[in-house]
Amino acid sequence: MRSCHSLFLIGTPFVFAAFLLGGCSTSRVSDPVRTATEQLLLSTATDHAMQSARRLEIFANQKVFLDATYFDSYDSKYVIGSIRDALSRAGARLVDNMTNSDVIIEARSGALSVDSSDMLVGIPKTSVPVPLAGQLQTPELAFYKSQTEVSVAKIALLAFAKTSRAHVYSSGPLEGTAHDISHCFLFVSWNRTDIPEHQKTEKESEQYQTFFPQYDPANLSATNGPAK
């Protein structure tokens, strides 16, 4: 019994170590060029800009072709998709080519990007030369720190008749913004943002929701089939 007990005491650390090693795992973390927050800031600013579009219901029941030739910006496909969504909800019959359209709408971008700024009260990271060892990086010591990211979207629409080229509609500047601001005071941190996907509670998410039906589908004629 004594020998078995001794073997048990000797073997226990190895068994415990093997158990810990067996429970370890390694996960791969990707590091894309653009952050999710940046993309959400741009898409949220786009949503806010499109919410300011007015009188799109004048395109109801008309065959509309959206021309993106003059639109050049980051995340252009999301913006063009958002414009198509707004037109469709307004009752427009979207077509895939200019030939089959009654109205051509040109979209253009004045701005779609993010401004960032940082503020630090404390001692920033510094590099200290060390003889025979190169540079030594000292850690940041922050009493207060904040990082602000604000996105701005400026979109405009021009519509004219395909055949006569007569002016039909100008949206004027459609402007929208979004923000994400983080603060840190000693060991306490908090965040302010109007990105719906970054809200912690359902109530907050509803408060900052960017998508609302602009038009009542019940008011559209049920006989309007898809455009051909």
C-alpha positions in Angstrom: 0.0 0.0 0.0 2.8 2.4 0.8 4.5 1.8 -2.6 1.2 2.3 -4.4 0.5 5.5 -2.4 4.0 6.8 -3.2 3.5 6.1 -6.9 0.1 7.9 -6.8 1.8 11.0 -5.2 4.6 10.9 -7.7 2.3 10.4 -10.7 -0.4 12.9 -9.7 1.5 16.0 -10.9 2.2 14.4 -14.3 -1.4 13.3 -14.7 -2.6 16.8 -13.8 -0.1 18.4 -16.2 -1.2 16.1 -19.0 -4.8 17.0 -18.3 -4.0 20.7 -18.5 -2.0 20.3 -21.7 -4.8 18.2 -23.2 -7.3 20.9 -22.6 -5.3 23.7 -24.4 -6.3 24.8 -27.8 -5.1 27.3 -30.3 -7.5 29.5 -32.3 -6.5 31.5 -35.4 -7.4 35.2 -35.3 -7.7 37.0 -38.6 -6.5 40.5 -39.1 -8.2 42.0 -42.1 -7.2 45.4 -43.6 -10.4 47.1 -42.6 -12.1 46.7 -39.2 -15.8 45.8 -38.8 -16.3 49.1 -36.9 -15.1 51.1 -39.9 -17.5 49.3 -42.2 -20.4 49.6 -39.8 -19.7 53.4 -39.5 -19.8 53.8 -43.2 -22.9 51.8 -43.7 -24.7 53.5 -40.8 -23.9 56.9 -42.2 -25.2 55.7 -45.6 -28.5 54.6 -43.9 -28.8 57.9 -42.2 -28.2 59.8 -45.5 -30.9 57.7 -47.3 -33.4 58.5 -44.6 -33.3 62.1 -45.6 -34.3 61.3 -49.2 -37.7 62.9 -50.0 -40.4 62.5 -52.7 -39.1 59.2 -54.1 -42.7 58.1 -54.4 -42.9 60.1 -57.7 -41.1 57.1 -59.2 -43.9 54.7 -58.2 -45.0 52.4 -61.1 -42.2 53.8 -63.4 -39.4 51.7 -64.9 -36.3 53.1 -63.3 -32.6 52.4 -64.2 -30.0 53.3 -61.6 -26.8 54.5 -63.2 -23.8 54.2 -60.9 -21.3 55.5 -63.5 -20.6 58.7 -61.5 -20.5 57.0 -58.1 -17.0 56.4 -56.8 -16.4 55.7 -53.2 -15.6 53.1 -50.5 -18.4 50.5 -50.0 -20.0 51.7 -53.2 -22.0 48.5 -53.6 -23.7 48.9 -50.3 -24.6 52.5 -51.1 -26.0 51.6 -54.5 -27.9 48.7 -53.0 -29.4 51.1 -50.4 -30.5 53.5 -53.1 -32.1 50.6 -55.0 -33.9 49.5 -51.8 -35.3 53.0 -51.2 -36.5 53.3 -54.8 -38.1 49.8 -54.7 -39.9 50.7 -51.4 -41.1 53.9 -53.1 -42.8 51.8 -55.7 -40.3 52.1 -58.5 -40.0 49.2 -60.9 -36.2 48.6 -61.1 -34.8 47.5 -64.5 -31.4 46.1 -65.3 -30.6 48.1 -68.4 -31.1 51.7 -69.6 -33.0 50.6 -72.8 -36.0 49.3 -70.9 -36.3 52.2 -68.6 -38.6 55.2 -68.4 -36.4 57.2 -66.0 -32.7 57.2 -65.5 -31.3 58.0 -62.0 -27.7 58.9 -61.6 -26.1 58.5 -58.2 -23.0 60.4 -57.1 -21.0 60.6 -53.9 -19.6 63.7 -52.3 -18.1 61.9 -49.3 -18.0 58.5 -47.6 -15.2 58.1 -45.2 -14.1 58.2 -41.5 -12.4 60.9 -39.5 -10.5 59.6 -36.4 -8.9 61.5 -33.5 -7.3 60.4 -30.3 -6.8 62.2 -27.0 -4.4 61.1 -24.2 -3.8 62.5 -20.7 -0.8 60.7 -19.4 2.5 59.4 -20.8 2.4 58.1 -24.3 4.5 55.1 -25.6 8.1 56.2 -26.1 11.2 54.6 -27.5 14.3 54.8 -25.3 17.7 54.0 -26.9 19.6 51.3 -24.9 23.3 50.9 -25.6 24.1 47.6 -27.4 20.4 46.6 -27.3 18.7 49.0 -29.7 15.4 50.6 -28.8 13.3 49.9 -25.7 9.6 50.6 -25.9 8.1 51.9 -22.8 4.4 51.2 -22.1 1.7 53.9 -22.3 0.5 55.2 -19.0 -2.9 56.8 -19.5 -4.8 58.8 -16.9 -7.5 59.5 -19.4 -7.8 58.4 -23.0 -10.4 58.7 -25.7 -10.7 57.6 -29.4 -13.3 59.2 -31.7 -14.3 57.9 -35.1 -16.9 59.8 -37.1 -18.1 58.7 -40.5 -19.7 61.1 -43.0 -21.8 60.2 -46.0 -22.9 62.7 -48.7 -25.0 61.2 -51.6 -26.9 62.9 -54.4 -29.4 61.7 -57.0 -30.3 63.1 -60.4 -33.2 61.7 -62.4 -34.2 62.5 -66.0 -36.5 61.0 -68.6 -34.7 58.4 -70.8 -36.3 59.5 -74.1 -36.6 63.3 -73.8 -33.8 63.8 -71.3 -36.0 66.2 -69.4 -35.2 66.8 -65.8 -37.4 64.8 -63.4 -35.9 65.0 -59.9 -32.9 66.2 -57.9 -32.4 65.0 -54.4 -29.9 67.6 -53.4 -27.2 66.6 -50.9 -28.3 63.6 -48.8 -26.1 63.7 -45.7 -25.7 61.3 -42.9 -23.2 60.7 -40.1 -22.4 58.0 -37.5 -20.0 57.9 -34.6 -18.2 55.5 -32.3 -16.4 57.1 -29.3 -14.5 55.2 -26.6 -13.4 56.6 -23.3 -11.0 55.2 -20.6 -10.5 56.8 -17.2 -7.9 54.9 -15.2 -9.4 51.4 -15.1 -13.0 52.3 -16.1 -14.0 52.4 -19.8 -17.2 53.2 -21.6 -18.4 53.7 -25.2 -20.9 56.0 -27.0 -22.1 55.0 -30.5 -25.1 55.2 -32.7 -24.3 52.0 -34.6 -27.3 49.7 -34.0 -25.2 46.6 -34.1 -23.0 47.9 -31.2 -25.9 48.5 -28.8 -25.9 46.3 -25.7 -29.7 46.1 -25.2 -32.7 45.6 -27.5 -34.1 49.0 -26.4 -30.9 50.8 -27.3 -30.8 49.0 -30.6 -34.3 50.1 -31.4 -33.4 53.7 -30.5 -30.6 53.7 -33.1 -32.3 51.6 -35.7 -31.5 52.9 -39.2 -34.1 50.9 -41.3 -37.7 51.9 -41.3 -40.2 51.3 -44.2 -40.4 54.6 -45.9 -43.6 53.8 -47.8 -46.7 51.7 -47.1 -46.7 48.8 -49.5 -50.4 48.5 -49.1 -50.9 51.8 -51.0 -49.2 50.3 -54.1 -51.3 48.6 -56.7 -51.3 44.9 -56.3 -51.4 44.5 -60.1 -48.0 46.0 -60.5 -45.9 42.9 -61.4 -42.1 42.9 -61.8 -40.7 45.1 -64.4 -39.7 43.5 -67.7 
